[in-house]
Amino acid sequence: DDITKEKAEIVNELFEKEDPQFAFEVKTLSGKNVVNSLQDYCTFEKIDLVAMIYRSEGIFANFLHSNKSIQIAQQVHLPVIVFKED
C-alpha cells in the first residue's frame, strides 16, 4: 500500500549512506486527535524519542491550520526531532 511505500522511501533516504547505529521503528498512528494519539502511544510503548517529517502545505494552508509539529513538541514530554521534507 501507499503508506508502506512511503515508510520505505523515508528510511532509504535517511540512511542511504550507511545503516543507523541504533534501533528504530516507523509507525503510522491514527485517531481523532493526533497529539493525544501520539501521547498515548509514547506512554504505553515507553518511547524515548519522537521523530517526525514536516510537510509544508503552502503559506495560506499553514496560516489557517495549526502546525502539528509545534503542538506535538510542546505537549509531548519527550525529545522531538522534526525533519523538513524538501
C-alpha positions in Angstrom: 0.0 0.0 0.0 1.0 3.7 -0.2 1.9 4.1 3.5 4.3 1.1 3.3 6.0 2.5 0.2 6.3 5.9 1.9 7.8 4.4 5.0 10.4 2.5 2.9 11.2 5.7 1.0 11.7 7.7 4.2 14.0 5.1 5.7 16.0 4.6 2.5 16.5 8.4 2.1 17.5 8.9 5.7 20.1 6.1 5.7 21.2 6.0 2.1 24.9 6.3 3.0 25.1 3.9 5.9 23.0 1.8 8.3 22.0 3.5 11.5 23.8 2.7 14.7 20.5 2.4 16.7 17.2 0.6 16.6 14.1 2.4 15.4 10.6 1.7 14.1 8.4 3.7 11.7 4.8 3.8 12.9 1.7 5.3 11.4 -0.8 6.5 14.1 -4.4 7.3 13.6 -7.0 8.9 15.8 -9.3 11.9 16.0 -6.6 13.9 17.8 -3.1 13.4 16.5 -1.4 14.9 19.6 -3.4 12.8 22.0 -2.9 9.6 19.9 0.9 10.2 19.9 1.0 10.9 23.6 -0.9 7.7 24.4 1.4 5.7 22.1 4.5 7.1 23.7 3.2 6.4 27.1 2.1 2.8 26.5 5.1 1.9 24.4 7.7 3.7 26.6 9.1 5.7 23.7 12.3 7.7 24.3 12.3 10.0 21.2 9.8 11.2 18.6 10.9 11.9 15.1 8.5 13.4 12.5 8.5 14.8 9.0 7.1 18.3 8.4 5.4 18.8 5.1 4.7 22.4 4.2 1.3 22.9 2.6 1.9 26.4 1.5 1.8 29.7 3.4 -2.0 30.0 3.1 -2.7 26.5 4.4 -0.1 26.9 7.2 -1.8 30.2 8.3 -5.3 28.5 8.5 -4.2 25.3 10.2 -2.1 25.0 13.4 1.3 23.3 12.9 1.0 19.8 14.4 4.8 19.5 14.7 4.8 22.5 17.1 1.8 21.2 19.0 3.5 17.8 19.5 6.8 19.3 20.5 5.0 21.5 23.1 2.7 18.7 24.5 4.7 15.5 24.3 7.2 15.4 27.2 9.9 13.8 25.1 12.7 14.9 22.8 11.2 15.6 19.4 13.2 15.8 16.1 11.4 17.3 13.1 12.7 16.7 9.6 11.6 19.1 6.9 10.6 17.5 3.7 12.2 19.1 0.7 
